[in-house]
Amino acid sequence: MAFCDFFTASRTTLPSLSQTIKRLESPTQSRTQERYIPEWQPPTCEPKQNVAFVKVHKAGSTTVQSVFLRYGYSHNLTVMLPGGRNPASFSWPNNPSPGDAYPVSGGVYNILTHHARYHPETIQARMPPDTVRVAIMRHPLDHLKSMFNFIHLNTKYKLLSINPIQTFLENVTDYAEIDSKFYEGRSPTRNFQSYVLGFDQMKDVGDESTEQHFREVTTDVPFVMILEHLDESLVVLKRTLCWSLADIFYDWTARNYRKFYYKSSSLSDLAMENHRKWSSIDYALYEHYNRTLWEEVSRGGEDFALELEHFRTMNSNVNEHCRIDPKGSRSFPATKWSMAWTVDAGFCKQLRHDRFIWDWKLAMRQNGKLRRERLGP
């Protein structure tokens, strides 16, 4: 199917998790906690530890970044850390450039998980050939609302209405000049997620160069996590990378969560249609990757649905334990999807670490190794 067809086709109705599990379970089967759980089966694959994660702003990416940072630290991997003026990104909003990362022993990085525009040349130059590339997206309209609030666009656009998103979208092209003034020709509202994935955000679906880049990105990055289906996405990630269940546990405390009065405001048909046209690449990419996610879920069949339910139960139990008894420990028996495992005070502490702590811990370890290597015995 051509790239432009993703935009012009009617939106696919995707199954919810409850619908998926209900379809896969027989009427006599009970939930995971009540049914027989098969014994632990060691994986037949080798864990993949070289990962480039495209951290899309305001798409739940900080929560997922924490998973990658914890994995990198726990497995003694080398994480690419920003060495420029912005400690959170690599040359943003431009492509990564030479010298914008702290040097490491050997000069090769295992994990990229800080903000960076998707730039295949950087990954090829700084990471191993077998690096797995993955990203995260969210529904474009929800992403717009989050960006609107995060950088106070209602103030920049001087929108005083009770529903500034509605006003903006019904007159969307009127604000292009303001975008150019504040953001040097870029736009925080138009195809922003696509821009992070390397697209020219000022173009639309159907453009020849956009079509070509779409083919390249969807080939290089076949799997993109979807924020609205984060748990499903993490189980697919776990299976893709051959990681353990404990590797993908995440802190339920929302990262960078903000309330704002127009978050749940309804929009007119004109506003929504204008947004689909304004961010046509974002919609096309989101619908493509949303569909491929559910195709992976469907291919996993009943076993995927049961592992997903087990993961949710375990993640809930771990978060609850770390909230109530963070200095204690709790053991979990082996199941088909996870070996016997104990959550302790150390893991609880790591679960809550934010990026600043991880960056400091990783920098101390990686810089120390580099210093020892340069000084010699």
PyMOL commands that set and color helices and strands:
alter all, ss='L'
color gray80, all
select helices_A, chain A and resi 3-8+17-24+61-74+120-126+140-150+153-156+164-170+172-183+192-196+208-220+227-241+245-248+269-278+280-324+345-352+355-375
alter helices_A, ss='H'
color red, helices_A
select strands_A, chain A and resi 51-54+111-112+132-137+223-226+330-332+341-343
alter strands_A, ss='S'
color yellow, strands_A
deselect
rebuild
show_as cartoon
